[in-house]
């Protein structure tokens, strides 16, 4: 498994293949059945185009607009209790941030599918192309920049992204599942990763919620309903170290994403190594990663 650190979100992502598995652990019947269903759905889902996936993104936006997620499972109250926050308005702010970030992410997927380019900025000193990325109401008053360069060192951003590029540089092997290990520090991070794997990479996804935030299953179910109905997303709760190990080494898991500490990523890598799962090198290393 490749572990690629993105320090802004402390996230790691990787794709793996299984040579052998001598670890005496097994997933529960429920998880095993969910993995089987996801694998069955994978071929058809991976074959759909970015335009079709953008239409699914619109369905998710409609689910977001229904606002059922905002009260599902009373997750905001539980978030405030976890963070030991009792200031007036903190719950509403947490809900607003969650919804705004997910909405902006989905809108960016729809815009890219329609061939819309980001607003260009003046080139960087090293010749890289620069584009403005509006962060929206999830981070009011802030913006970001995307720096790009093609093989010739120039990218005017005027053309639509090719399908192969859209699907990303970390594909999940055919007939396998992308496993997202839930974040313990923010409620929305794992959901962004699930949406990215499904809508950008064309993966089917199993998300295992963090033991600190089991209540996120309910709002995730409301937001991800269009994907769950299609059989391309399933959720499971944390059931302890042995169950998590069994899930990691399951041969049908072809990609692992986690949002957590480097120590956690190192331990995940150790489990995969012990299971004989082999890491592939990053086909698109990021020279600007910090």
N, C-alpha and C positions, 0 to 999 in steps of 0.2 A: 504494500500500500504506500502510495506517495503521500507524505504529509507536507502540505504547503501552508506555511504560516502567513496569515494576513493579520497583522498586529492591530489594525483598527478595530476588529471584532474578535480578536483572539480565536480565530477559527482555523481548523485544519481540515483538509480534504484529501481523499486519496482513492485510487482504484487498484484492485487486487485480483489475483487469480489463485485458485486453490490447487496445490499439487497433491497434498494428502492431509488427512485430519486424524490424528491419533489421540485427540483430547476426549476423554470420556465424559462429555457433557451433552445434554440434549435439550432442545427447545420444548416448551410446553405444546400440547396438542393444538391449543388455540393459535399460538404463534406459527407453528408448522403449517396449519391450514391457511393462515393468512399469507404466508410466504408462497405457498403453492398457487393461491389465487392470483397473487401479484405476478408471479412468473408466467402464468397463463395469459395475463393481460399485456405483458411486456411487448411481444412482437408487434401487435397491432398499434399500440400506443407509440412505440418508437418510430413507426413508419409514417405517422401523420406529419404534416408540414407545419412550418412556423405560423402560417396564417390560421390553420385550424387550431393550433394551440393558443393563438391570440384570441380566438373566439371563446375558448374555454376561459381565458383570463377575464374576458368580459362577463362571463357567467359568474365568476368568483367576485368580480366587482359588484355585481347585482346582489350576491349573497351578503357581501360586506355592507351594502346600502340598507339591507333589511334590518341591520343592527341587532339581530338575535345573538350574535357573538358577544356583544358588549355586556350582557348579563348572564350568559350561559355558565352554569355551575358556580355562580357568585364568585368568579375568579378574581375580580378586582379587589373585593374585600379580603380575600385570602392572600393576594399579593401584598396588600398594605400590612396585614398581620405579619407576613414573612419578613417584610422590610422594617417592621416596627415603626411605621409611619402613621401618625394620627392627625396630621395637619389637614384642615379643611381644604378641599379641592384637590388633594393629592391623588385620590382615586380617579377623579375625572381627568386629570392630567395624564395619568398612566393609560387610561382608556383611549384618550385622544392621540397620544404618541403611537400606540399600537396600531390604531386604525389608519392614521395618516401615513405611516411608513409602509404598511401593506398596500394601501391604495396607490401611493406613488410608485412602488415597485411594479405593480400590475399595469399601471398606465404606461410605464416605460417599456414594458414588454409589448403592449399593443402598439405603441408609437413605432418601435423598431420593426415590428412586423409590417407596418404600413410604409416602411422605407423612409421614415422621417429621421433626419440627421440632427445631432446635437448642435446648438449654436457654436460656431467656431470662434476661437480666440486667436490672438497673434501667436505665431510659432515660438516654441521654447528655444533657448540658446543652443541646445544640442541638436536642433532641427526637428524635434518631435512635434507632431501636431497636437494642439490643445483644444479641448472642447469644454464648454460650461455644463455642469450638471447641477440642476436645481434640486435642492434637498427637500423642498416643500415644507409643509407645516409640521412635519415630524421634527424638524430642526430649524425653526423660524430664524431668519436673519443670517443663515449660513448657506454656503454653496461649496461645491467641490469642482475639481477639474479631472478630466480624463485625458491622459497623454497616450498617443498611439503613433506607430510607425509601421509601414508595410515593409516588404523585403527590400524595396528600393529606398527606404527611409522616408517615404512621404505617403501621407494618407489624407485626402481632402475631405473625407467623410461624406461625400456627395452621393455615393451609390448605396443601394440596399445591401445589407450584410448577406454574403452567400450562405446557403443552407448549411454547408459543412462547417463554416465558422460559427454560425448561430448555435449549432449543437455543442460547441465547446471542445476544449482540449482534454477533458477527463471523462471519456465515455465509460459507461457501465457496460460490461460484457453482455452480449445477447443472452437472454434467458435468465438473467440475474437481477437482483434487487439492490437498490441504493439504500443503505441504512443511515438514517440521520439520528445521532445521539443528542438528545435534548440539552439545551443550554440551562445552566443553573443561575446565570447572572441577569438575564433579561427575558421577558416573556415572549417577545416577538422574533428573536433571532432564529430560533429553530424553524419557525413558520416561513421566514424568508428563504432559508436553505431548502425547505421542502418545495416551495414554489419554484425556486431556481432549478432544482434537479428535474422537476416534472416539466416545466414549461420552457426552459432553455435547453436542457440536455436530452429531454425525451425519455427520462428514466421513470420507472415505477419505484415507489418509495415506502419504506417502513420507517416510521418515526417512533423511537423509544423515548418517552418523556423522562425528564430528569426527576430523581426522587424528591428534590426540593419543590417541584412544581407539578405534581400529578393532576392538579385541577385544570391545567391548560388543555387537557383532552377535549373538554366540552366546547370552549370557544374555537379550537382548531377544527373540530368536527363541523361547526356551523360555517366557518369560512371555507373549508376545503370540501364542502358537500358536493360540488360538481365533479371533483376528482375522485372522491370516495364512491360516488354513484357509478363512475366508469371503471371502478375496480383497480385504480392505479395508485391509490394511497391507502395505507392501513396504519393504525395506531396501536401501541402497546405500552403498558406501564412498566416501570422498573421493578424487577422481582428479585433483586439481589445480584451479588457478584457472579455466582455460578450461572444464573440465567443470562446475564449480560455476556459472559464469556461464550456460552453456547450460541448466542445470536451472532457474535463476532466471527466465530469460526465456522458457522453454517455455510456449506458450499454454495448455496444459492445467493449469498451476499457477495456482490461483486464490487461494491464501492462503500466506503465508510466516510461520513462527514461528522465532525464533532466541533462543538463550540465550547472551549474550556481551556484549561491551563496546558502549558507545554509538558508538565509532569503527567497529566492525564493522557496526552497524545503519545508520550513515550511508553506508558503502560499498555495502551491499546496496540501500539506497534509490537511490543513484546509478546502479547497474546497472539497476534497474527503470525509472528515469526515462529512461535512454538507450535502453531497449527500447520506450518508449512505453506502459509499463504505468501506468495511472492509479489514484491512490489515492482511495478513497471516504472521506468524513468519518466519524468515530466516531459511530454513532447513539446510543451510551450513554456519554458521557464520564463519568469518575469525578472529581467535584469534590474528593474527599478524597485523591487520589493524591499521594504525596510523593516 
